[in-house]
Amino acid sequence: MMAIFLATASNALFMQERARLFDPNGLPSTSVSVTQFPHDKTSPIAPAVSGGGIQQVSLPAAKGPRMHVALYRELGQRGYSEQLRQGDNGLRLAVLAYQFDNAMPLTGEPTNELLKRVLFDPNQGPHGAFADRAELNAKLVIETQKALLGLGFFRGTFSGRLDVWTSNAIKDFERHRGLPVTGRLTDQTLLELIAFSGQPMLPAAG
């Protein structure tokens, strides 16, 4: 009985949180100005925020189903505006980055379950560029190496490091898929690799 009560209470809170994201007519809010809170200043790679206070960030207009609009807004408030600015794939890139930061399976797919988790997540966002964080995650690098091997781009060993063989394989994959050639584990490259291989990836917990 207690489990049923807690589940009911959680769902009620979730619906209250969702309700505040929409106007009285039940239409998604398309506001593109979100409040982004400053990062932990003890982090050596935390971005500087003017005056050390709250930062207003302008984003492209949110589009799509209500759940997508709500997730877009919430991820924008949690520091994923860099991903959200990247055109039509912005929401999926932000979802991917959030999944990585929370050691979730990487799919880049927005879902109601993910929205519920984000709404109740007390964390305020990432520290530093996505590629810098991803390349320090040995398990994710190994999964990337395995995916590239399976697609015929990689010939090295599963080192868990972004070595020259891995970087060259990423460049070859990026050229093949028409992406900017970086040789790095960027959010855009990782999302394309997951989509092309058809397999989600699971990073190690931070």
C-alpha positions as CSV (number, residue, x, y, z in Angstrom):
1,M,0.0,0.0,0.0
2,M,2.8,2.4,0.8
3,A,4.4,1.8,-2.6
4,I,1.1,2.6,-4.3
5,F,0.7,5.8,-2.2
6,L,4.2,6.9,-3.1
7,A,3.8,6.2,-6.8
8,T,0.5,8.1,-6.8
9,A,2.0,11.1,-5.0
10,S,5.0,11.1,-7.4
11,N,2.7,11.1,-10.4
12,A,0.6,13.9,-8.9
13,L,3.8,16.0,-8.4
14,F,4.9,15.2,-11.9
15,M,1.6,16.4,-13.4
16,Q,1.8,19.6,-11.3
17,E,5.3,20.3,-12.7
18,R,4.1,19.6,-16.2
19,A,1.2,21.9,-15.8
20,R,3.4,24.9,-15.1
21,L,5.1,24.4,-18.5
22,F,1.9,25.1,-20.4
23,D,-0.4,28.1,-20.8
24,P,-4.0,28.1,-19.4
25,N,-5.3,26.9,-22.8
26,G,-3.2,23.8,-22.6
27,L,-0.8,24.8,-25.3
28,P,3.0,24.4,-25.0
29,S,4.9,27.4,-23.9
30,T,7.2,28.6,-26.7
31,S,9.2,31.0,-24.6
32,V,12.8,30.9,-25.7
33,S,14.3,32.6,-22.7
34,V,15.4,30.3,-20.0
35,T,17.1,30.8,-16.7
36,Q,20.4,29.0,-16.5
37,F,22.0,28.8,-13.1
38,P,25.7,29.2,-12.5
39,H,27.9,26.1,-12.4
40,D,29.8,25.0,-9.4
41,K,32.7,27.5,-9.2
42,T,34.9,24.9,-7.5
43,S,35.1,23.0,-10.8
44,P,38.3,23.9,-12.8
45,I,36.4,23.6,-16.1
46,A,33.2,25.4,-15.0
47,P,32.3,28.2,-17.4
48,A,32.4,31.7,-16.1
49,V,29.1,33.4,-15.5
50,S,29.0,37.2,-15.5
51,G,28.8,38.5,-11.9
52,G,28.6,34.9,-10.6
53,G,24.8,35.1,-10.8
54,I,21.9,33.7,-12.8
55,Q,22.2,33.9,-16.6
56,Q,19.4,34.4,-19.1
57,V,20.0,32.4,-22.2
58,S,18.1,32.9,-25.5
59,L,17.3,29.7,-27.4
60,P,15.6,29.0,-30.7
61,A,11.8,28.5,-30.5
62,A,10.8,25.1,-29.2
63,K,8.7,23.0,-31.6
64,G,7.0,19.7,-31.6
65,P,4.8,17.7,-29.2
66,R,4.1,19.1,-25.7
67,M,6.5,16.6,-24.1
68,H,9.3,17.8,-26.4
69,V,8.6,21.4,-25.6
70,A,8.7,20.7,-21.8
71,L,11.9,18.7,-22.1
72,Y,13.5,21.4,-24.2
73,R,12.7,24.1,-21.6
74,E,13.8,22.0,-18.6
75,L,17.1,21.0,-20.3
76,G,17.7,24.6,-21.2
77,Q,17.4,25.6,-17.6
78,R,19.8,22.9,-16.6
79,G,22.7,24.1,-18.7
80,Y,22.3,22.3,-22.0
81,S,21.7,25.4,-24.1
82,E,24.9,24.7,-26.1
83,Q,23.2,21.5,-27.5
84,L,19.8,23.0,-27.9
85,R,21.1,25.7,-30.2
86,Q,22.3,23.1,-32.8
87,G,19.4,23.2,-35.2
88,D,16.8,20.4,-35.7
89,N,18.9,17.9,-33.7
90,G,19.3,20.2,-30.7
91,L,16.9,18.5,-28.4
92,R,18.3,15.0,-29.2
93,L,21.8,16.3,-28.6
94,A,20.7,17.8,-25.2
95,V,19.1,14.5,-24.3
96,L,22.2,12.7,-25.2
97,A,24.4,15.0,-23.1
98,Y,22.0,14.7,-20.1
99,Q,22.0,10.9,-20.4
100,F,25.8,10.9,-20.4
101,D,26.0,13.2,-17.4
102,N,23.7,10.8,-15.5
103,A,25.3,7.5,-16.6
104,M,22.1,6.5,-18.5
105,P,22.0,4.4,-21.7
106,L,22.8,6.9,-24.5
107,T,20.0,7.0,-27.1
108,G,19.3,10.7,-27.6
109,E,15.6,9.9,-27.6
110,P,13.2,12.3,-25.7
111,T,10.6,10.3,-23.7
112,N,8.1,11.0,-21.0
113,E,10.2,8.9,-18.6
114,L,13.2,11.1,-19.2
115,L,11.1,14.2,-18.7
116,K,9.9,12.9,-15.4
117,R,13.5,12.3,-14.3
118,V,14.7,15.7,-15.4
119,L,11.8,17.5,-13.6
120,F,12.9,15.9,-10.3
121,D,16.6,16.2,-10.8
122,P,18.2,18.6,-8.4
123,N,21.4,18.9,-10.5
124,Q,21.9,22.1,-12.5
125,G,23.9,20.9,-15.5
126,P,27.2,19.9,-17.0
127,H,30.7,21.2,-16.4
128,G,32.8,21.9,-19.5
129,A,32.5,20.9,-23.2
130,F,30.8,17.5,-23.9
131,A,33.8,16.1,-25.8
132,D,36.1,16.9,-22.9
133,R,33.9,15.0,-20.5
134,A,33.1,12.1,-22.9
135,E,36.7,11.4,-23.7
136,L,37.6,10.9,-20.1
137,N,35.0,8.2,-19.7
138,A,37.0,5.0,-20.6
139,K,33.9,2.8,-20.8
140,L,32.3,5.1,-23.3
141,V,35.5,5.3,-25.4
142,I,35.6,1.5,-25.5
143,E,32.0,1.3,-26.6
144,T,32.8,3.8,-29.3
145,Q,35.8,1.8,-30.4
146,K,33.7,-1.3,-30.6
147,A,31.0,0.4,-32.6
148,L,33.5,1.8,-35.0
149,L,35.1,-1.6,-35.4
150,G,31.7,-3.1,-36.1
151,L,31.2,-0.5,-38.8
152,G,34.6,-1.1,-40.4
153,F,36.2,2.2,-39.4
154,F,38.5,1.0,-36.5
155,R,41.5,-1.3,-36.6
156,G,43.1,-0.7,-33.1
157,T,42.7,-2.2,-29.7
158,F,40.0,-1.4,-27.1
159,S,42.2,0.9,-25.1
160,G,39.6,3.1,-23.5
161,R,41.6,6.2,-24.6
162,L,41.2,8.6,-27.5
163,D,44.4,7.5,-29.1
164,V,45.5,8.3,-32.7
165,W,43.8,5.1,-34.1
166,T,40.5,6.0,-32.5
167,S,40.7,9.7,-33.5
168,N,41.4,8.7,-37.1
169,A,38.5,6.2,-37.1
170,I,36.2,8.9,-35.8
171,K,37.4,11.2,-38.6
172,D,36.7,8.5,-41.2
173,F,33.3,8.0,-39.8
174,E,32.6,11.8,-39.7
175,R,33.6,12.1,-43.4
176,H,31.4,9.1,-44.3
177,R,28.4,10.7,-42.6
178,G,29.0,14.2,-43.8
179,L,29.7,15.6,-40.3
180,P,32.3,18.2,-39.3
181,V,35.6,16.4,-39.1
182,T,36.9,16.7,-35.6
183,G,38.4,13.3,-34.6
184,R,36.8,13.9,-31.2
185,L,33.9,12.3,-29.3
186,T,31.5,15.2,-29.8
187,D,27.8,15.0,-29.0
188,Q,26.9,15.3,-32.7
189,T,29.3,12.5,-33.7
190,L,28.2,10.2,-30.9
191,L,24.5,10.7,-31.7
192,E,25.2,9.9,-35.3
193,L,27.2,6.8,-34.4
194,I,24.5,5.5,-32.1
195,A,21.8,6.1,-34.8
196,F,24.0,4.5,-37.6
197,S,25.0,1.5,-35.5
198,G,21.5,1.0,-34.1
199,Q,23.0,0.4,-30.6
200,P,22.7,2.6,-27.5
201,M,25.8,3.0,-25.4
202,L,26.3,3.0,-21.7
203,P,29.0,5.2,-20.1
204,A,30.6,4.5,-16.8
205,A,29.1,6.4,-13.8
206,G,31.0,9.6,-13.1
